[in-house]
Amino acid sequence: MHRGRAYLALTLASLFWAGNYISGEMVTAEISPVSLTFWRWAFAALPLLVLAWAIERPDWRGVVREWPWHLLLSVLGLTGYTLFLYTALGLTGAVTASVISAINPATIALAAAIFLHERLRGVQIVGLVVAFLGVTVVLTGGDVLAVLRQGFRIGDLLVVGAVIVWSAYVIVSRRLATPPITATAVQAVIAVVTMLPLVAAVGVALPTSAGGIAGLAYIVIFPSMLGYALWNLGAAAVGPARAGIFLNLLPVFTVLIALVLGQSLEPVAIAGGALVLLGVYLTLRVGRAKRADAATDLPVR
């Protein structure tokens, strides 16, 4: 793939994943996060398997040998992360959720330092501090004393929970030899099966309005399917380290989509988001080539 086309593919993948925040907020106003999570992977599982076969031609015997890891990763990333995120979107909104989620590359770097003993340099430590400061600004609305009196908003805490769960997913996923689209496809199938007891207990529903149906269709087709295919094609052309830079477009695209749809943007979210992006840049800038494998960790968005 030509480099320009690769950059376009990576940009589109980030755009599609950003749309998941907006669509998720819209659809969860109509159906429960459990329903949205279940239908997302139920509808996407088979097409993902077809994409995996067409693009990656995996060794299915090797995939089966790694089934315990796929089970754990499915529970963490496809079920846990998604339930946290979709529940949060109904409480805190897409823009705030995307700004807080932008800290994920920094939290992954911190988790890798703690659990995988990867070395953090001085500039990276500064970046982590700046990124966490930015999230603190968003979480507190710029008023720490008010938070001490009133406490954090539950929606914001759920986004933080999603960030923590996703960081665990990324750290564990480094044990896999299974290629990423194949891993996502297999874990989608597992997510559908493991969610059946929860679905039987609480029930599921499909959206009935045109907007809700369109939102669910978008989530299944664009973030869950095309995003992964475009990302892998682009990353294969330009390398995982350079591709990882495009993940920083997620909160930017989410804000732009929200503004186009007429949502307001608070100044404190702009200031906090800018700090988060600066901190993430500093965290990832040093030693990027040595940590190129980290950039291949696909976000389940």
N, C-alpha and C positions, 0 to 999 in steps of 0.2 A: 504494500500500500504506500502511495506517495505520502510524504510527510504532511503536506497540507491537508490531505484527506484524513490522515490519522488524527491530526489536531481537531478537525471538524467532528470526527467520530467521538473523541473524548469529550469535546464540548457538549455534544448532543446527549451523551450518556449522563453527564452532570446535570444538564437541563431536565432530562427525564426524571432523574432521582429527586431533583428539587421540586418538580411537580407533584411528587408523592406527598409532600407536606401539605400542599394546598388541597389536593384531591382528598387526602386522608381527613383533613379537617371538615371538608364538605360532606363526605360520606358518613363519617361518624356522628354527624348531626341527625342522621336518618336511621342508621343501624348501629348495633353495638360493636365495640372493638373486637370482640370475639368473633362475631359474624364476618367482619371485614377481613380479619386475619385468616379465618378458615377459607372463605371464598377466594381470597387472593391466591393462596397456594393451591387450592383445589383446581382452579381454572388454569393456573400457570404451570402446574407440574408436568403435564404431558408435552406441551410445546417446549418447555425447557429441556426435557429429555431428547426431543427431536433436534433442538439447537446443539445440545452437547454432542450428539452423535455426528451431526453434520460438520461442526467446527473443530471439535477436539478429538474425535475418534478414540474414546477412552478404552483402557483395558478394564473391562467390567469385572473380571476376576479380582484384579487389584482393588477395585472400588468395594467389592463385597468384603474383602479381607479387612477393610478399614471401617466396617459398619459400626463398631462401638463409638468411634470418634464422630461419625456422621450423626449418630443418635444424639450424642451430647451437643454437638454443634447445632443441630436442628432445634433442640429445646432452647438453647441459648439465643441463637441469632434469628431464626425464622419465626419461632413462636414467642419467646420471651421478649426479645428486642421489639418486635412488631407490636405486641400487646402493650408494652410500656409506651411506645411512641404514639399509637393510635388513641390510647386512653388519654395521654397528655394533650394531644391536639384538640380534643374536645373541651379542654379546660384552660389551656394557655395560649392557643393560637399557633398558626404555622410559622409566622415570622420569628416570634420569641423562641419557639422550639428549634428552628433551624440555626439561630444564632448560638444557642447553648450547645447544640449538637456539633457546631463547628470546632469545638474543642477536642473532638474525638482523636484526630491525629496526635495531639499533644498527650492525651491520656494513654494512648497506645504506646507512645514512646516511654512514658513514665512506667507503665506496666511492664514493658520489655526490660527496662533497667532493673526493676524490682525482681521479676520472676525469671527472666532470661539472662540476667547479669550483663546486659548490654551497657556499654559505658556512655554516660552523659557528659558532654563537654560544658565548659562554663557558659558559652552563649546559649546552649540548649536549656540549661537550667534557668537562665534569665527568661528565655522564651516561655518556659512552662509557667513561671511566676506571672508574666504578663498575660498569658492566655487565661490562667485561672482568675486573675484580677478582672479581666474583661467579663468572664462569666459571672463573677460576683457582682459587678455593676448591673448586669442584666437581671440577675436573681433578686437583687435588693432594690431595683429601680433607682439606684444611685443614693439610697438612703439606708445606710446600715442600721442606724438607730431605730428606724421604723420597723425593720425586720426583727430586731431584738424585742420589740414590744408586741408585734403582731404575728411573727413567725413567717416562714416561707409559704408561698402558694403551692398547693398540692400538685398542680399541673407542672410547675417548674421542677419540682422534686422528681416527678415521674420521668421527665426528660433526662435529668441527671442519672436516674436509674437506668434508662435506655443506654446512655453513654457508657456506664459501668459494665452493663451486660455485653454491649458490643465490643468493648475493649477485651473482655474475657474471651469472647468468640474469636477475635483476631489472634490472640496469643495461642489459644488451643489449636486454631486452624493451621498454624505453622507446622504441626505434626503430620499434616496430610500430604500424600503424594498425588491425590486425585486432583485433576485440573479444575479450575474454579467454576465454570459453567456446569460441568458434570456434578461437582460437589453440591452446588445450589439445587440442581434438579433432583438429585437423590434426597437431599435434606428436605425439599419441598414435599416429596412423597411421604417421607417420615413425619413431617409436620401435620399433614392431613390425617394420617393414621393416629398419631399420638393425641390429636385434639378431639378425636371422636368421643371419648368419655366426657370431656368438658362440654362438647356440643350437645350430647345426650342429656346432660344435667341442666344446662341453661337455655338450650335451644339456639337456633340461628334464623336469620331472616335475610332476604334480599331487598335491596332498595327498590322502591316503587316509582319514585319520581324520575323524570327524564334526566335531571341533573345528577341524581344519585347513581343511576344506571351508567351514565357516561363517566362519572368519577371512578366507579369500580372497574369499568372496561379500561379506562386509562391506566389504573394501577396495575392491572393484569398485563396489559400489552406493553406499556412503555417502561416503567421502572423495573418490572419483574422479568421481562423477556428481552426487549430490544436494548435496554441499558447495558445488560451483561454482554450481549453479542458485540455491540459497538465498542465497549470498553476493552474487551479482549483483542479485538482487531486493531484498535489504536495502540494499545500497550505493546502488542507484538511488533508493531512497526517502529515505535520510537523508544521503546524500553520502559520498564516499570517505574524507574526513578523519575523520569521526565513526565510520565503519565500521572504519577501521584500528585503533581502540582495542580492538576485540573480538579481535584477534589475540593480545593479551596473555593471553587466557583459555586458550590452548593448553596451556601447561605446568600450569596450575591444574587443568584438566579431566583431563589425563593422570595427575597425581598422585591425584586423587580416584578415577578409574577403577581405578588400581592398588591403592589402599587397599581399595576395595570387593571386589576380586578376591583380597584377602588378602596382597598384597605389602607388605614392610616399607619404611619410609622413613627414611633416615639423617638425623640432625640436621644434618650438614654440607651435605646436599642442600637442606634447608629454608633454611639460612642463605645458601648460595650462590644459590639460586633467588630469594630475596627481594632480594638485591643486584642480580641481573640485571634483575628487573622494575622496581626503582627506577631503575636506570641507563637502561633503555629508556624509561621514563616521562619522565625528564629530557631524554633525547635527542630525543624526539618532541614534547615539550610546546611548545617554542619554535618559532614560525614554522610551525605545522601547516597553517594555511590556505594559506601560500605553497607548501607542498609537498604539496598535496592529491593531486596526480597520483601521488605515491609510494605512497599508501595503497591505490591500486587494484591494485597488483601482487599477484596472487593466488598464494598459496603452493601449490605442488604437494605436498600432504601425503598 
